[in-house]
Amino acid sequence: MKKPDSFAPLSGRRARGFSLVELMVAVAVSVFLLAGLFSILQSTHKTSDNERVLAQLQDDERIAMTLFTNVIESAGYYSNALNGGSVLTALPAVGVFANDGQVVYGVTNADGNDSITLRYQADATDAAVLTCQGTTPLDGNPHRSTFSLDSVTGNLQCSIDGAAPVTLISGVQSMTVRYGVGSGLTLPNSAGSVDSYLSAADVDAVPLRWTNVYTVRISLTFKNPMVTGTGALQAGQDKAPPITFSRIISIKSRTGVNVANYI
């Protein structure tokens, strides 16, 4: 009896593989799945980037407004014992501060952005008074802090007593300052209420009006780093519109009843 030939050569069998149509279908399905995966990864990456840059934007806004608040609220502070208890003698008229006791001055620059200068005086007992750079001037002399914007670099800057400015944050497109002014034109330290917000030029147009600035409204417009579209970024395309942050800050020495002493 003849045994079955279980070891017949492969060449004697009929081999069957994938057809061209089957290969094309498999490739098409693979490409479709890979495209979907790539789209998900791209969307996740964009979302992550937007969250990161938004967090940085919020940090920059918080830093800027904190520095503005610290300095503006302290404007007009003086050490009573050293200067006889009078802001008029502690902060006499000098330079752009045309009036005795004037604590704020501003100007609109050629590029349309505003700058603001605040002054104060503190001695060794007044460590809570800060400059726009976070330092404490404790020598008993008047000092001034100036906030300005470099429109070329987008850097918000701070200068102390006219020295070279130091960058605080970046990515700022514009800076606008408006001054809350009371109607009465009296000597400084007269408590009053704000009835209008004026530009620096409008305040400067009336004598003694700088001594009746009670609040300051700061508006900073930031470049929005968030991406809105899916295309490649070219020449600013797919960028979200700018974001403006504003805050009204009181000059503590100008609001309410005047403080005679800190004890």
C-alpha positions in Angstrom: 0.0 0.0 0.0 1.3 3.4 -1.0 1.7 5.9 1.8 0.4 9.5 1.3 3.1 11.8 0.2 3.0 14.3 3.2 6.3 15.8 2.3 5.5 16.8 -1.2 7.6 19.8 -2.4 6.1 23.3 -2.0 6.5 23.8 -5.7 3.9 21.2 -6.2 1.3 23.1 -4.1 -0.7 26.0 -5.2 0.4 29.1 -3.2 -2.0 31.9 -2.6 -1.2 35.5 -1.3 -2.9 38.9 -1.0 -4.3 40.4 -4.2 -3.5 43.9 -5.3 -7.0 45.1 -4.3 -6.6 43.7 -0.8 -3.3 45.4 -0.4 -4.7 48.8 -1.6 -7.6 48.5 0.8 -5.2 47.7 3.7 -3.0 50.6 2.9 -6.0 53.0 2.6 -7.3 51.9 6.0 -3.8 52.3 7.6 -3.4 55.8 6.2 -6.9 56.8 7.4 -6.1 55.5 10.9 -2.7 57.2 11.0 -4.2 60.5 9.8 -6.8 60.3 12.6 -4.1 59.6 15.1 -1.9 62.5 13.8 -4.9 64.9 14.0 -5.5 63.9 17.6 -1.9 64.3 18.6 -1.8 67.7 16.8 -4.9 68.9 18.6 -3.6 67.7 22.0 -0.3 69.5 21.4 -2.0 72.7 20.4 -4.3 72.6 23.4 -1.3 72.0 25.7 0.7 74.9 24.1 -2.3 77.2 24.5 -2.7 76.3 28.2 0.9 77.0 28.8 1.1 80.4 27.0 -2.2 81.4 28.6 -0.8 80.6 32.1 2.2 82.7 31.2 0.0 85.6 30.0 -1.9 85.5 33.3 1.3 85.5 35.3 2.6 88.6 33.3 -0.7 90.4 33.9 -0.7 89.6 37.6 2.9 90.7 38.0 2.3 94.0 36.1 -0.8 94.9 38.0 0.7 94.0 41.4 3.7 96.3 40.7 1.4 99.1 39.5 -0.8 98.7 42.6 2.1 98.7 45.1 3.7 101.9 43.7 0.5 103.9 43.0 -1.0 103.1 46.4 2.2 104.3 48.0 2.5 107.5 46.0 2.6 110.5 48.3 3.7 108.5 51.4 6.2 110.4 53.6 7.8 109.9 57.0 6.1 112.3 59.3 8.8 112.7 62.0 11.5 113.4 59.5 9.6 116.0 57.5 7.4 117.8 60.0 4.2 116.0 59.0 3.7 117.9 55.8 3.6 116.4 52.3 4.3 119.9 51.0 7.8 119.9 52.6 8.4 116.2 52.1 7.7 116.3 48.4 8.5 119.9 47.2 8.1 121.0 43.6 10.9 119.9 41.4 11.2 119.0 37.7 8.0 117.7 36.2 6.4 117.9 39.6 5.4 121.5 39.3 3.5 121.8 42.6 4.5 121.2 46.2 3.0 117.9 47.4 2.4 116.7 43.8 2.8 112.9 43.8 1.9 111.8 40.3 2.8 112.9 36.8 2.2 111.4 33.3 2.7 112.0 29.7 1.7 110.5 26.4 4.7 109.6 24.2 5.1 110.0 20.5 4.2 106.4 19.9 0.8 106.9 21.6 1.7 105.0 24.7 1.5 106.6 28.2 4.0 106.7 30.9 3.4 107.5 34.6 5.7 108.7 37.4 4.9 108.4 41.1 6.9 109.7 44.0 7.2 109.1 47.7 9.6 109.4 50.6 10.5 106.9 53.3 13.1 106.5 56.0 14.5 103.4 57.8 11.2 102.8 59.6 9.1 102.4 56.4 10.2 99.1 54.8 6.7 98.6 53.4 7.2 101.3 50.8 8.4 99.7 47.5 9.8 101.0 44.2 8.6 99.7 40.9 11.6 97.3 41.0 10.6 95.9 44.4 13.4 97.7 46.4 12.9 99.8 49.5 14.2 103.4 49.4 14.9 104.0 53.1 17.2 107.0 53.0 14.6 109.6 53.9 14.9 111.3 50.4 12.1 111.7 47.8 12.2 109.0 45.1 10.2 108.4 42.0 9.3 105.4 40.0 8.4 105.6 36.3 6.5 103.0 34.3 6.8 103.1 30.5 6.5 100.9 27.5 9.1 100.2 24.8 6.8 99.9 21.8 9.6 98.4 19.7 10.4 95.4 22.0 7.0 95.3 23.8 8.7 95.5 27.1 7.0 97.1 30.1 9.8 99.0 31.9 10.5 100.6 35.2 13.0 103.4 36.0 13.9 104.7 39.4 14.9 108.3 39.8 15.7 108.6 36.1 18.1 105.7 35.9 18.2 103.3 33.0 14.9 101.4 32.8 14.6 97.7 33.7 12.3 95.3 31.9 9.5 94.0 34.1 7.5 91.9 31.6 7.3 91.4 27.8 4.6 91.0 25.2 2.8 94.3 25.8 1.3 96.1 22.8 0.1 99.3 24.4 -0.2 101.1 27.7 -3.0 103.6 28.4 -3.2 105.6 31.6 -6.2 107.7 32.7 -6.3 109.9 35.8 -9.3 110.1 38.1 -9.6 113.8 39.0 -11.8 115.6 41.5 -13.6 118.8 40.6 -12.0 121.0 43.3 -8.7 122.7 42.5 -7.3 123.1 45.9 -4.0 122.4 47.6 -3.0 118.7 47.8 -4.2 116.4 50.5 -7.7 117.7 50.2 -10.0 114.7 50.3 -12.4 114.5 47.4 -14.2 112.2 44.9 -13.4 111.4 41.3 -15.8 112.9 38.8 -13.9 112.3 35.5 -11.0 110.2 34.1 -8.7 112.4 32.0 -5.6 111.9 29.8 -2.3 113.3 30.9 -2.6 116.2 28.5 -6.0 117.1 29.9 -4.7 117.0 33.4 -1.7 119.0 32.5 -3.9 121.8 30.9 -5.2 123.1 34.2 -3.0 124.3 37.1 -3.1 122.3 40.3 -5.1 119.5 38.6 -2.2 117.0 39.2 -2.7 117.6 42.9 -6.3 116.4 42.6 -5.7 113.0 41.0 -7.2 110.5 43.4 -7.2 107.3 41.3 -5.3 105.9 38.3 -6.8 103.6 35.6 -4.1 101.4 34.0 -4.9 99.5 30.8 -2.4 97.1 29.3 -3.0 95.4 26.0 -1.0 92.1 25.6 -0.2 90.2 22.4 -2.3 87.1 22.6 0.1 84.1 22.2 -2.8 81.6 21.7 -3.2 79.8 18.4 -6.7 79.6 17.0 -6.3 77.9 13.7 -4.7 74.6 12.5 -2.5 76.0 9.8 1.2 76.9 10.1 1.9 80.3 11.7 3.1 82.8 9.1 3.2 86.5 9.6 1.0 86.3 12.7 -1.7 84.2 11.1 -4.0 82.0 13.2 -3.3 84.2 16.3 -6.0 85.2 18.7 -6.9 88.9 19.1 -5.0 91.0 21.7 -6.2 90.9 25.3 -6.6 94.1 27.4 -6.4 94.1 31.2 -7.5 97.2 33.2 -7.4 98.1 36.8 -8.4 101.2 38.8 -6.0 101.9 41.6 -6.4 104.5 44.4 -3.7 106.8 45.5 -4.0 106.2 49.3 -2.7 109.6 50.3 -5.4 111.3 48.2 -8.5 109.3 49.3 -10.4 109.7 52.5 -9.2 111.5 55.6 -5.5 112.4 55.6 -3.3 110.3 57.9 -1.4 112.5 60.3 0.8 109.8 61.8 1.6 106.1 61.6 2.0 104.8 65.2 
